[in-house]
Amino acid sequence: MAVRAWKHRFLLDVWAEPREIPHLPAIVRARVRDMGDDTETYVGSLAEIEQLVETRLDEAGIEPRVWEREQ
């Protein structure tokens, strides 16, 4: 399969929420907005962000593939 030009844009907001109990680590959360269809997905880990992008690549039919720095 020839790979056609493809681009997908995401806007990522990341924030840390302090805890009510002193000395507990802050909770890090994020919101990923798909700029193509303006949907928002709230995530709680980098793995969830990666899965979201991988799913979009799957839906676009970009297979097989490799990330640039994983070669």
mmCIF file of the N, C-alpha and C atoms, coordinates in Angstrom:
data_MODEL
# 
_entry.id   MODEL 
# 
loop_
_atom_site.group_PDB 
_atom_site.id 
_atom_site.type_symbol 
_atom_site.label_atom_id 
_atom_site.label_alt_id 
_atom_site.label_comp_id 
_atom_site.label_asym_id 
_atom_site.label_entity_id 
_atom_site.label_seq_id 
_atom_site.pdbx_PDB_ins_code 
_atom_site.Cartn_x 
_atom_site.Cartn_y 
_atom_site.Cartn_z 
_atom_site.occupancy 
_atom_site.B_iso_or_equiv 
_atom_site.pdbx_formal_charge 
_atom_site.auth_seq_id 
_atom_site.auth_comp_id 
_atom_site.auth_asym_id 
_atom_site.auth_atom_id 
_atom_site.pdbx_PDB_model_num 
ATOM 1   N N  . MET A 1 1  ? 0.840   -1.180 0.000  1.00 0.00 ? 1  MET A N  1 
ATOM 2   C CA . MET A 1 1  ? 0.000   0.000  0.000  1.00 0.00 ? 1  MET A CA 1 
ATOM 3   C C  . MET A 1 1  ? 0.885   1.243  0.000  1.00 0.00 ? 1  MET A C  1 
ATOM 4   N N  . ALA A 1 2  ? 0.645   2.141  -0.908 1.00 0.00 ? 2  ALA A N  1 
ATOM 5   C CA . ALA A 1 2  ? 1.371   3.416  -0.926 1.00 0.00 ? 2  ALA A CA 1 
ATOM 6   C C  . ALA A 1 2  ? 0.782   4.332  0.133  1.00 0.00 ? 2  ALA A C  1 
ATOM 7   N N  . VAL A 1 3  ? 1.643   4.934  0.907  1.00 0.00 ? 3  VAL A N  1 
ATOM 8   C CA . VAL A 1 3  ? 1.181   5.834  1.962  1.00 0.00 ? 3  VAL A CA 1 
ATOM 9   C C  . VAL A 1 3  ? 0.940   7.199  1.348  1.00 0.00 ? 3  VAL A C  1 
ATOM 10  N N  . ARG A 1 4  ? -0.269  7.685  1.510  1.00 0.00 ? 4  ARG A N  1 
ATOM 11  C CA . ARG A 1 4  ? -0.594  9.016  1.023  1.00 0.00 ? 4  ARG A CA 1 
ATOM 12  C C  . ARG A 1 4  ? -0.223  10.052 2.084  1.00 0.00 ? 4  ARG A C  1 
ATOM 13  N N  . ALA A 1 5  ? -0.119  11.290 1.662  1.00 0.00 ? 5  ALA A N  1 
ATOM 14  C CA . ALA A 1 5  ? 0.167   12.362 2.622  1.00 0.00 ? 5  ALA A CA 1 
ATOM 15  C C  . ALA A 1 5  ? -0.954  12.379 3.658  1.00 0.00 ? 5  ALA A C  1 
ATOM 16  N N  . TRP A 1 6  ? -0.584  12.450 4.898  1.00 0.00 ? 6  TRP A N  1 
ATOM 17  C CA . TRP A 1 6  ? -1.563  12.372 5.975  1.00 0.00 ? 6  TRP A CA 1 
ATOM 18  C C  . TRP A 1 6  ? -1.091  13.238 7.113  1.00 0.00 ? 6  TRP A C  1 
ATOM 19  N N  . LYS A 1 7  ? -1.987  13.987 7.677  1.00 0.00 ? 7  LYS A N  1 
ATOM 20  C CA . LYS A 1 7  ? -1.645  14.795 8.838  1.00 0.00 ? 7  LYS A CA 1 
ATOM 21  C C  . LYS A 1 7  ? -2.873  14.862 9.737  1.00 0.00 ? 7  LYS A C  1 
ATOM 22  N N  . HIS A 1 8  ? -2.652  14.709 11.015 1.00 0.00 ? 8  HIS A N  1 
ATOM 23  C CA . HIS A 1 8  ? -3.730  14.809 11.985 1.00 0.00 ? 8  HIS A CA 1 
ATOM 24  C C  . HIS A 1 8  ? -3.243  15.735 13.087 1.00 0.00 ? 8  HIS A C  1 
ATOM 25  N N  . ARG A 1 9  ? -4.050  16.672 13.496 1.00 0.00 ? 9  ARG A N  1 
ATOM 26  C CA . ARG A 1 9  ? -3.630  17.642 14.506 1.00 0.00 ? 9  ARG A CA 1 
ATOM 27  C C  . ARG A 1 9  ? -4.366  17.414 15.809 1.00 0.00 ? 9  ARG A C  1 
ATOM 28  N N  . PHE A 1 10 ? -3.578  17.486 16.877 1.00 0.00 ? 10 PHE A N  1 
ATOM 29  C CA . PHE A 1 10 ? -4.128  17.364 18.220 1.00 0.00 ? 10 PHE A CA 1 
ATOM 30  C C  . PHE A 1 10 ? -3.664  18.550 19.045 1.00 0.00 ? 10 PHE A C  1 
ATOM 31  N N  . LEU A 1 11 ? -4.501  18.982 19.956 1.00 0.00 ? 11 LEU A N  1 
ATOM 32  C CA . LEU A 1 11 ? -4.135  19.989 20.931 1.00 0.00 ? 11 LEU A CA 1 
ATOM 33  C C  . LEU A 1 11 ? -4.122  19.292 22.281 1.00 0.00 ? 11 LEU A C  1 
ATOM 34  N N  . LEU A 1 12 ? -3.019  19.401 22.981 1.00 0.00 ? 12 LEU A N  1 
ATOM 35  C CA . LEU A 1 12 ? -2.843  18.698 24.249 1.00 0.00 ? 12 LEU A CA 1 
ATOM 36  C C  . LEU A 1 12 ? -2.742  19.711 25.382 1.00 0.00 ? 12 LEU A C  1 
ATOM 37  N N  . ASP A 1 13 ? -3.633  19.605 26.360 1.00 0.00 ? 13 ASP A N  1 
ATOM 38  C CA . ASP A 1 13 ? -3.583  20.408 27.585 1.00 0.00 ? 13 ASP A CA 1 
ATOM 39  C C  . ASP A 1 13 ? -3.209  19.472 28.727 1.00 0.00 ? 13 ASP A C  1 
ATOM 40  N N  . VAL A 1 14 ? -2.182  19.848 29.478 1.00 0.00 ? 14 VAL A N  1 
ATOM 41  C CA . VAL A 1 14 ? -1.739  19.028 30.609 1.00 0.00 ? 14 VAL A CA 1 
ATOM 42  C C  . VAL A 1 14 ? -1.727  19.902 31.850 1.00 0.00 ? 14 VAL A C  1 
ATOM 43  N N  . TRP A 1 15 ? -2.228  19.377 32.962 1.00 0.00 ? 15 TRP A N  1 
ATOM 44  C CA . TRP A 1 15 ? -2.212  20.124 34.213 1.00 0.00 ? 15 TRP A CA 1 
ATOM 45  C C  . TRP A 1 15 ? -2.023  19.175 35.393 1.00 0.00 ? 15 TRP A C  1 
ATOM 46  N N  . ALA A 1 16 ? -1.542  19.747 36.478 1.00 0.00 ? 16 ALA A N  1 
ATOM 47  C CA . ALA A 1 16 ? -1.352  18.993 37.724 1.00 0.00 ? 16 ALA A CA 1 
ATOM 48  C C  . ALA A 1 16 ? -2.332  19.534 38.755 1.00 0.00 ? 16 ALA A C  1 
ATOM 49  N N  . GLU A 1 17 ? -3.015  18.629 39.420 1.00 0.00 ? 17 GLU A N  1 
ATOM 50  C CA . GLU A 1 17 ? -3.976  19.006 40.458 1.00 0.00 ? 17 GLU A CA 1 
ATOM 51  C C  . GLU A 1 17 ? -3.393  18.687 41.826 1.00 0.00 ? 17 GLU A C  1 
ATOM 52  N N  . PRO A 1 18 ? -3.330  19.691 42.698 1.00 0.00 ? 18 PRO A N  1 
ATOM 53  C CA . PRO A 1 18 ? -2.813  19.434 44.044 1.00 0.00 ? 18 PRO A CA 1 
ATOM 54  C C  . PRO A 1 18 ? -3.761  18.526 44.820 1.00 0.00 ? 18 PRO A C  1 
ATOM 55  N N  . ARG A 1 19 ? -3.227  17.863 45.795 1.00 0.00 ? 19 ARG A N  1 
ATOM 56  C CA . ARG A 1 19 ? -4.023  16.957 46.636 1.00 0.00 ? 19 ARG A CA 1 
ATOM 57  C C  . ARG A 1 19 ? -4.402  17.654 47.930 1.00 0.00 ? 19 ARG A C  1 
ATOM 58  N N  . GLU A 1 20 ? -5.506  17.242 48.522 1.00 0.00 ? 20 GLU A N  1 
ATOM 59  C CA . GLU A 1 20 ? -5.952  17.820 49.788 1.00 0.00 ? 20 GLU A CA 1 
ATOM 60  C C  . GLU A 1 20 ? -5.081  17.356 50.955 1.00 0.00 ? 20 GLU A C  1 
ATOM 61  N N  . ILE A 1 21 ? -4.502  16.187 50.815 1.00 0.00 ? 21 ILE A N  1 
ATOM 62  C CA . ILE A 1 21 ? -3.661  15.640 51.879 1.00 0.00 ? 21 ILE A CA 1 
ATOM 63  C C  . ILE A 1 21 ? -2.213  16.043 51.592 1.00 0.00 ? 21 ILE A C  1 
ATOM 64  N N  . PRO A 1 22 ? -1.584  16.735 52.531 1.00 0.00 ? 22 PRO A N  1 
ATOM 65  C CA . PRO A 1 22 ? -0.197  17.168 52.303 1.00 0.00 ? 22 PRO A CA 1 
ATOM 66  C C  . PRO A 1 22 ? 0.727   15.978 52.023 1.00 0.00 ? 22 PRO A C  1 
ATOM 67  N N  . HIS A 1 23 ? 1.737   16.211 51.227 1.00 0.00 ? 23 HIS A N  1 
ATOM 68  C CA . HIS A 1 23 ? 2.801   15.265 50.904 1.00 0.00 ? 23 HIS A CA 1 
ATOM 69  C C  . HIS A 1 23 ? 2.396   14.175 49.904 1.00 0.00 ? 23 HIS A C  1 
ATOM 70  N N  . LEU A 1 24 ? 1.143   14.133 49.492 1.00 0.00 ? 24 LEU A N  1 
ATOM 71  C CA . LEU A 1 24 ? 0.781   13.202 48.417 1.00 0.00 ? 24 LEU A CA 1 
ATOM 72  C C  . LEU A 1 24 ? 1.143   13.855 47.088 1.00 0.00 ? 24 LEU A C  1 
ATOM 73  N N  . PRO A 1 25 ? 1.591   13.077 46.123 1.00 0.00 ? 25 PRO A N  1 
ATOM 74  C CA . PRO A 1 25 ? 1.973   13.665 44.831 1.00 0.00 ? 25 PRO A CA 1 
ATOM 75  C C  . PRO A 1 25 ? 0.752   14.264 44.121 1.00 0.00 ? 25 PRO A C  1 
ATOM 76  N N  . ALA A 1 26 ? 1.007   15.290 43.334 1.00 0.00 ? 26 ALA A N  1 
ATOM 77  C CA . ALA A 1 26 ? -0.051  15.902 42.531 1.00 0.00 ? 26 ALA A CA 1 
ATOM 78  C C  . ALA A 1 26 ? -0.546  14.894 41.495 1.00 0.00 ? 26 ALA A C  1 
ATOM 79  N N  . ILE A 1 27 ? -1.803  15.029 41.114 1.00 0.00 ? 27 ILE A N  1 
ATOM 80  C CA . ILE A 1 27 ? -2.388  14.191 40.078 1.00 0.00 ? 27 ILE A CA 1 
ATOM 81  C C  . ILE A 1 27 ? -2.228  14.924 38.746 1.00 0.00 ? 27 ILE A C  1 
ATOM 82  N N  . VAL A 1 28 ? -1.626  14.263 37.755 1.00 0.00 ? 28 VAL A N  1 
ATOM 83  C CA . VAL A 1 28 ? -1.435  14.859 36.428 1.00 0.00 ? 28 VAL A CA 1 
ATOM 84  C C  . VAL A 1 28 ? -2.533  14.330 35.515 1.00 0.00 ? 28 VAL A C  1 
ATOM 85  N N  . ARG A 1 29 ? -3.190  15.260 34.843 1.00 0.00 ? 29 ARG A N  1 
ATOM 86  C CA . ARG A 1 29 ? -4.269  14.909 33.916 1.00 0.00 ? 29 ARG A CA 1 
ATOM 87  C C  . ARG A 1 29 ? -4.052  15.651 32.612 1.00 0.00 ? 29 ARG A C  1 
ATOM 88  N N  . ALA A 1 30 ? -4.785  15.222 31.580 1.00 0.00 ? 30 ALA A N  1 
ATOM 89  C CA . ALA A 1 30 ? -4.647  15.879 30.282 1.00 0.00 ? 30 ALA A CA 1 
ATOM 90  C C  . ALA A 1 30 ? -5.943  15.773 29.494 1.00 0.00 ? 30 ALA A C  1 
ATOM 91  N N  . ARG A 1 31 ? -6.077  16.690 28.567 1.00 0.00 ? 31 ARG A N  1 
ATOM 92  C CA . ARG A 1 31 ? -7.193  16.674 27.621 1.00 0.00 ? 31 ARG A CA 1 
ATOM 93  C C  . ARG A 1 31 ? -6.577  16.730 26.229 1.00 0.00 ? 31 ARG A C  1 
ATOM 94  N N  . VAL A 1 32 ? -7.018  15.822 25.361 1.00 0.00 ? 32 VAL A N  1 
ATOM 95  C CA . VAL A 1 32 ? -6.553  15.791 23.979 1.00 0.00 ? 32 VAL A CA 1 
ATOM 96  C C  . VAL A 1 32 ? -7.731  16.197 23.101 1.00 0.00 ? 32 VAL A C  1 
ATOM 97  N N  . ARG A 1 33 ? -7.543  17.272 22.351 1.00 0.00 ? 33 ARG A N  1 
ATOM 98  C CA . ARG A 1 33 ? -8.587  17.713 21.420 1.00 0.00 ? 33 ARG A CA 1 
ATOM 99  C C  . ARG A 1 33 ? -8.140  17.348 20.012 1.00 0.00 ? 33 ARG A C  1 
ATOM 100 N N  . ASP A 1 34 ? -8.970  16.585 19.325 1.00 0.00 ? 34 ASP A N  1 
ATOM 101 C CA . ASP A 1 34 ? -8.741  16.248 17.928 1.00 0.00 ? 34 ASP A CA 1 
ATOM 102 C C  . ASP A 1 34 ? -9.212  17.446 17.111 1.00 0.00 ? 34 ASP A C  1 
ATOM 103 N N  . MET A 1 35 ? -8.284  18.152 16.481 1.00 0.00 ? 35 MET A N  1 
ATOM 104 C CA . MET A 1 35 ? -8.621  19.366 15.760 1.00 0.00 ? 35 MET A CA 1 
ATOM 105 C C  . MET A 1 35 ? -9.368  19.079 14.455 1.00 0.00 ? 35 MET A C  1 
ATOM 106 N N  . GLY A 1 36 ? -9.341  17.832 14.007 1.00 0.00 ? 36 GLY A N  1 
ATOM 107 C CA . GLY A 1 36 ? -10.053 17.466 12.787 1.00 0.00 ? 36 GLY A CA 1 
ATOM 108 C C  . GLY A 1 36 ? -11.558 17.427 12.967 1.00 0.00 ? 36 GLY A C  1 
ATOM 109 N N  . ASP A 1 37 ? -12.005 16.884 14.101 1.00 0.00 ? 37 ASP A N  1 
ATOM 110 C CA . ASP A 1 37 ? -13.445 16.793 14.331 1.00 0.00 ? 37 ASP A CA 1 
ATOM 111 C C  . ASP A 1 37 ? -13.874 17.459 15.637 1.00 0.00 ? 37 ASP A C  1 
ATOM 112 N N  . ASP A 1 38 ? -12.939 18.140 16.298 1.00 0.00 ? 38 ASP A N  1 
ATOM 113 C CA . ASP A 1 38 ? -13.195 18.921 17.518 1.00 0.00 ? 38 ASP A CA 1 
ATOM 114 C C  . ASP A 1 38 ? -13.708 18.073 18.683 1.00 0.00 ? 38 ASP A C  1 
ATOM 115 N N  . THR A 1 39 ? -13.319 16.783 18.713 1.00 0.00 ? 39 THR A N  1 
ATOM 116 C CA . THR A 1 39 ? -13.688 15.955 19.858 1.00 0.00 ? 39 THR A CA 1 
ATOM 117 C C  . THR A 1 39 ? -12.626 16.085 20.947 1.00 0.00 ? 39 THR A C  1 
ATOM 118 N N  . GLU A 1 40 ? -13.039 15.943 22.191 1.00 0.00 ? 40 GLU A N  1 
ATOM 119 C CA . GLU A 1 40 ? -12.125 16.004 23.325 1.00 0.00 ? 40 GLU A CA 1 
ATOM 120 C C  . GLU A 1 40 ? -12.125 14.676 24.053 1.00 0.00 ? 40 GLU A C  1 
ATOM 121 N N  . THR A 1 41 ? -10.933 14.247 24.457 1.00 0.00 ? 41 THR A N  1 
ATOM 122 C CA . THR A 1 41 ? -10.782 13.026 25.241 1.00 0.00 ? 41 THR A CA 1 
ATOM 123 C C  . THR A 1 41 ? -9.923  13.358 26.448 1.00 0.00 ? 41 THR A C  1 
ATOM 124 N N  . TYR A 1 42 ? -10.410 13.039 27.632 1.00 0.00 ? 42 TYR A N  1 
ATOM 125 C CA . TYR A 1 42 ? -9.633  13.252 28.845 1.00 0.00 ? 42 TYR A CA 1 
ATOM 126 C C  . TYR A 1 42 ? -8.837  11.988 29.130 1.00 0.00 ? 42 TYR A C  1 
ATOM 127 N N  . VAL A 1 43 ? -7.548  12.159 29.454 1.00 0.00 ? 43 VAL A N  1 
ATOM 128 C CA . VAL A 1 43 ? -6.663  11.018 29.683 1.00 0.00 ? 43 VAL A CA 1 
ATOM 129 C C  . VAL A 1 43 ? -5.903  11.212 30.989 1.00 0.00 ? 43 VAL A C  1 
ATOM 130 N N  . GLY A 1 44 ? -5.398  10.120 31.514 1.00 0.00 ? 44 GLY A N  1 
ATOM 131 C CA . GLY A 1 44 ? -4.670  10.172 32.769 1.00 0.00 ? 44 GLY A CA 1 
ATOM 132 C C  . GLY A 1 44 ? -3.278  9.580  32.687 1.00 0.00 ? 44 GLY A C  1 
ATOM 133 N N  . SER A 1 45 ? -2.787  9.337  31.457 1.00 0.00 ? 45 SER A N  1 
ATOM 134 C CA . SER A 1 45 ? -1.434  8.799  31.324 1.00 0.00 ? 45 SER A CA 1 
ATOM 135 C C  . SER A 1 45 ? -0.909  9.048  29.914 1.00 0.00 ? 45 SER A C  1 
ATOM 136 N N  . LEU A 1 46 ? 0.412   8.995  29.792 1.00 0.00 ? 46 LEU A N  1 
ATOM 137 C CA . LEU A 1 46 ? 1.023   9.107  28.463 1.00 0.00 ? 46 LEU A CA 1 
ATOM 138 C C  . LEU A 1 46 ? 0.623   7.928  27.586 1.00 0.00 ? 46 LEU A C  1 
ATOM 139 N N  . ALA A 1 47 ? 0.439   6.764  28.192 1.00 0.00 ? 47 ALA A N  1 
ATOM 140 C CA . ALA A 1 47 ? 0.032   5.584  27.435 1.00 0.00 ? 47 ALA A CA 1 
ATOM 141 C C  . ALA A 1 47 ? -1.328  5.802  26.769 1.00 0.00 ? 47 ALA A C  1 
ATOM 142 N N  . GLU A 1 48 ? -2.233  6.490  27.446 1.00 0.00 ? 48 GLU A N  1 
ATOM 143 C CA . GLU A 1 48 ? -3.546  6.767  26.856 1.00 0.00 ? 48 GLU A CA 1 
ATOM 144 C C  . GLU A 1 48 ? -3.428  7.734  25.677 1.00 0.00 ? 48 GLU A C  1 
ATOM 145 N N  . ILE A 1 49 ? -2.520  8.696  25.760 1.00 0.00 ? 49 ILE A N  1 
ATOM 146 C CA . ILE A 1 49 ? -2.290  9.617  24.649 1.00 0.00 ? 49 ILE A CA 1 
ATOM 147 C C  . ILE A 1 49 ? -1.752  8.837  23.452 1.00 0.00 ? 49 ILE A C  1 
ATOM 148 N N  . GLU A 1 50 ? -0.776  7.976  23.708 1.00 0.00 ? 50 GLU A N  1 
ATOM 149 C CA . GLU A 1 50 ? -0.210  7.157  22.641 1.00 0.00 ? 50 GLU A CA 1 
ATOM 150 C C  . GLU A 1 50 ? -1.282  6.284  21.988 1.00 0.00 ? 50 GLU A C  1 
ATOM 151 N N  . GLN A 1 51 ? -2.134  5.673  22.795 1.00 0.00 ? 51 GLN A N  1 
ATOM 152 C CA . GLN A 1 51 ? -3.181  4.809  22.263 1.00 0.00 ? 51 GLN A CA 1 
ATOM 153 C C  . GLN A 1 51 ? -4.150  5.598  21.386 1.00 0.00 ? 51 GLN A C  1 
ATOM 154 N N  . LEU A 1 52 ? -4.467  6.808  21.788 1.00 0.00 ? 52 LEU A N  1 
ATOM 155 C CA . LEU A 1 52 ? -5.360  7.649  21.006 1.00 0.00 ? 52 LEU A CA 1 
ATOM 156 C C  . LEU A 1 52 ? -4.771  7.943  19.625 1.00 0.00 ? 52 LEU A C  1 
ATOM 157 N N  . VAL A 1 53 ? -3.490  8.309  19.580 1.00 0.00 ? 53 VAL A N  1 
ATOM 158 C CA . VAL A 1 53 ? -2.827  8.592  18.298 1.00 0.00 ? 53 VAL A CA 1 
ATOM 159 C C  . VAL A 1 53 ? -2.736  7.324  17.458 1.00 0.00 ? 53 VAL A C  1 
ATOM 160 N N  . GLU A 1 54 ? -2.357  6.216  18.068 1.00 0.00 ? 54 GLU A N  1 
ATOM 161 C CA . GLU A 1 54 ? -2.262  4.949  17.332 1.00 0.00 ? 54 GLU A CA 1 
ATOM 162 C C  . GLU A 1 54 ? -3.611  4.557  16.739 1.00 0.00 ? 54 GLU A C  1 
ATOM 163 N N  . THR A 1 55 ? -4.681  4.773  17.470 1.00 0.00 ? 55 THR A N  1 
ATOM 164 C CA . THR A 1 55 ? -6.021  4.461  16.969 1.00 0.00 ? 55 THR A CA 1 
ATOM 165 C C  . THR A 1 55 ? -6.339  5.297  15.740 1.00 0.00 ? 55 THR A C  1 
ATOM 166 N N  . ARG A 1 56 ? -5.988  6.585  15.767 1.00 0.00 ? 56 ARG A N  1 
ATOM 167 C CA . ARG A 1 56 ? -6.227  7.454  14.607 1.00 0.00 ? 56 ARG A CA 1 
ATOM 168 C C  . ARG A 1 56 ? -5.421  6.977  13.396 1.00 0.00 ? 56 ARG A C  1 
ATOM 169 N N  . LEU A 1 57 ? -4.171  6.546  13.623 1.00 0.00 ? 57 LEU A N  1 
ATOM 170 C CA . LEU A 1 57 ? -3.358  6.017  12.529 1.00 0.00 ? 57 LEU A CA 1 
ATOM 171 C C  . LEU A 1 57 ? -3.985  4.752  11.952 1.00 0.00 ? 57 LEU A C  1 
ATOM 172 N N  . ASP A 1 58 ? -4.488  3.883  12.837 1.00 0.00 ? 58 ASP A N  1 
ATOM 173 C CA . ASP A 1 58 ? -5.175  2.671  12.386 1.00 0.00 ? 58 ASP A CA 1 
ATOM 174 C C  . ASP A 1 58 ? -6.384  3.022  11.521 1.00 0.00 ? 58 ASP A C  1 
ATOM 175 N N  . GLU A 1 59 ? -7.190  3.974  12.014 1.00 0.00 ? 59 GLU A N  1 
ATOM 176 C CA . GLU A 1 59 ? -8.399  4.370  11.288 1.00 0.00 ? 59 GLU A CA 1 
ATOM 177 C C  . GLU A 1 59 ? -8.067  4.946  9.913  1.00 0.00 ? 59 GLU A C  1 
ATOM 178 N N  . ALA A 1 60 ? -6.898  5.588  9.793  1.00 0.00 ? 60 ALA A N  1 
ATOM 179 C CA . ALA A 1 60 ? -6.481  6.169  8.515  1.00 0.00 ? 60 ALA A CA 1 
ATOM 180 C C  . ALA A 1 60 ? -5.862  5.122  7.594  1.00 0.00 ? 60 ALA A C  1 
ATOM 181 N N  . GLY A 1 61 ? -5.684  3.891  8.082  1.00 0.00 ? 61 GLY A N  1 
ATOM 182 C CA . GLY A 1 61 ? -5.122  2.832  7.261  1.00 0.00 ? 61 GLY A CA 1 
ATOM 183 C C  . GLY A 1 61 ? -3.620  2.929  7.078  1.00 0.00 ? 61 GLY A C  1 
ATOM 184 N N  . ILE A 1 62 ? -2.925  3.611  7.999  1.00 0.00 ? 62 ILE A N  1 
ATOM 185 C CA . ILE A 1 62 ? -1.473  3.756  7.906  1.00 0.00 ? 62 ILE A CA 1 
ATOM 186 C C  . ILE A 1 62 ? -0.836  2.526  8.564  1.00 0.00 ? 62 ILE A C  1 
ATOM 187 N N  . GLU A 1 63 ? -0.687  1.455  7.781  1.00 0.00 ? 63 GLU A N  1 
ATOM 188 C CA . GLU A 1 63 ? -0.121  0.199  8.272  1.00 0.00 ? 63 GLU A CA 1 
ATOM 189 C C  . GLU A 1 63 ? 0.652   -0.460 7.143  1.00 0.00 ? 63 GLU A C  1 
ATOM 190 N N  . PRO A 1 64 ? 1.764   -1.106 7.396  1.00 0.00 ? 64 PRO A N  1 
ATOM 191 C CA . PRO A 1 64 ? 2.551   -1.054 8.644  1.00 0.00 ? 64 PRO A CA 1 
ATOM 192 C C  . PRO A 1 64 ? 3.207   0.306  8.792  1.00 0.00 ? 64 PRO A C  1 
ATOM 193 N N  . ARG A 1 65 ? 3.666   0.594  9.979  1.00 0.00 ? 65 ARG A N  1 
ATOM 194 C CA . ARG A 1 65 ? 4.271   1.899  10.254 1.00 0.00 ? 65 ARG A CA 1 
ATOM 195 C C  . ARG A 1 65 ? 5.294   1.766  11.380 1.00 0.00 ? 65 ARG A C  1 
ATOM 196 N N  . VAL A 1 66 ? 6.157   2.764  11.469 1.00 0.00 ? 66 VAL A N  1 
ATOM 197 C CA . VAL A 1 66 ? 7.124   2.830  12.560 1.00 0.00 ? 66 VAL A CA 1 
ATOM 198 C C  . VAL A 1 66 ? 7.321   4.302  12.887 1.00 0.00 ? 66 VAL A C  1 
ATOM 199 N N  . TRP A 1 67 ? 7.417   4.615  14.162 1.00 0.00 ? 67 TRP A N  1 
ATOM 200 C CA . TRP A 1 67 ? 7.704   5.986  14.578 1.00 0.00 ? 67 TRP A CA 1 
ATOM 201 C C  . TRP A 1 67 ? 9.139   6.321  14.212 1.00 0.00 ? 67 TRP A C  1 
ATOM 202 N N  . GLU A 1 68 ? 9.409   7.548  13.846 1.00 0.00 ? 68 GLU A N  1 
ATOM 203 C CA . GLU A 1 68 ? 10.711  7.993  13.364 1.00 0.00 ? 68 GLU A CA 1 
ATOM 204 C C  . GLU A 1 68 ? 11.848  7.618  14.312 1.00 0.00 ? 68 GLU A C  1 
ATOM 205 N N  . ARG A 1 69 ? 11.704  7.823  15.594 1.00 0.00 ? 69 ARG A N  1 
ATOM 206 C CA . ARG A 1 69 ? 12.806  7.591  16.538 1.00 0.00 ? 69 ARG A CA 1 
ATOM 207 C C  . ARG A 1 69 ? 12.822  6.176  17.101 1.00 0.00 ? 69 ARG A C  1 
ATOM 208 N N  . GLU A 1 70 ? 11.952  5.327  16.622 1.00 0.00 ? 70 GLU A N  1 
ATOM 209 C CA . GLU A 1 70 ? 11.943  3.926  17.056 1.00 0.00 ? 70 GLU A CA 1 
ATOM 210 C C  . GLU A 1 70 ? 12.561  3.015  15.998 1.00 0.00 ? 70 GLU A C  1 
ATOM 211 N N  . GLN A 1 71 ? 13.133  3.610  14.950 1.00 0.00 ? 71 GLN A N  1 
ATOM 212 C CA . GLN A 1 71 ? 13.697  2.798  13.857 1.00 0.00 ? 71 GLN A CA 1 
ATOM 213 C C  . GLN A 1 71 ? 14.997  2.165  14.287 1.00 0.00 ? 71 GLN A C  1 
# 
